[in-house]
Amino acid sequence: MGRDWRFCVTGANDFDVEATLPGFAAAKIGWVLNSPGYIEVDLLPSQVSDAVTPGNHRIMACEGGSGYDFMWQTCYLTHLSQFGPPGDVRFRAAGVGLESIFDWRIIHNEWAARASAVEHLEFMMEDLQVLQGGGDMGFDNDVSGTFIGGQGPLLSTCLGVVAGDFIRELAGRTEAGFDWEVNIYNLPPQLTIYKPDRSYDAEVSISEENCQEWSVELDTSDLLTTVTALGEKSDPWGPRHNLARTSLGDVYGRREVVIDTDHGGDGDADEIREQLLDAASEELSRRAGARLQVRAKFIEGRPMAPWTLNGAVWLGANVTLDLPSYLGGTQVGRCTEISVSIVPAGMNGPGTPGIEVLEYVFDTLVGDITEGEDSS
């Protein structure tokens, strides 16, 4: 194991190191696209102390130094457990990523605006951190990232909406969707969005031959063949609508959902139909096929390993998956989850080297190219 892993404990809303754990027996660090990551650290009795009591602390996974030279992950320290038989007792300190705090915050102030995703989220951050007493989370009030400017969705909120639900609802909108995270490398941490997403071409491939463990799932249970998009209400005739469908309907029959959009009203009828068709086609493009998920696990540093933890592949990366034809054939999958499981040197016996086992999850859709069909 080439990295000098350290785990540090800080205050709940800052990066000031209060303690560096004297060692660890095993650890797992994870990163998840559009969701909180995590840290789990197993400690021997001689390594546990009051520093890992959960509550008003963060735990950081770091590389090198008495504090840290590089921070891989930081989480709220939420759990401490004891397990194992007498004579082999261990403790596990665990935490969940900073994104999780939004599920414990409630929006108190109302607003209604047609604004960009960034503007909506900055309204939310001001409400949470400035307008609510004791609400400071130690985050930047500004929202950063890559996004398309211009007019955004008409959106309103009110007292009682969970902030995490608000972010996910906005992120999942057909016209305004984005990937998101709390960027821990910005000081203070900053809510960051990637619009339309954080995908990039890693220009690498992976196959079963690269891995110690390899699992594949091909699932058609959520497959759609038709999407109907509804626009805003236009009295007295009700909402405008349009649909998109694919040739997969010839095989699976009509499997349909309906989505709501902000298009419609009193605008030009042909233009609105085109907007609704685009919205329906975009939703269909995400679900018109079989969902393919590949889990690949390998030991970093082995000759067969396709890359390293700090190599070409991170969350959002597009990677070529070499698969047999009965599992969809060669596909390009998007990395949606990464973890590293760490066993320090000497834990498997005197003189044994440390081991870092990397696991990657890739998701994609296997199906025909979406073809929209206009409908009145």
Buried (B, 14 or more C-beta within 10 A) or exposed (E): BEBEBBBBBBEEBEBEBEBBBBBBBBBBBBBBBBBBBBBBBBBBEEBBEEBBEBEEBBBBBBBEEEBBEEBBBBBBBBEBEEEEEEEEEBBBBBBBBBBBBBBEBBBBBEBEBEBBBBBBBBBBBBBBBEEBEEBEBBBBBEBEBEBEEEEBBEBEBEEEBBBBBBBBEBBEBBBBBBBBBBBBEBEBBBBBBBBBBBBBEBEBEBBBEBBBEBEBEBEBEEBBBBBBBBBBEBEEEEBBBBBBBBEBBEEEEEBBEEBEBBBBEEBEEEEBBBBBBBBBBBBBBBBBBBBBBBBBBBBBBEEEBBBBBEBBBBBBBBBBBBBEEEBBEEBBBBBBBBBBBBBBEEBEEEEEEBBBBBBBBBBBBBBEEBEBEEBE
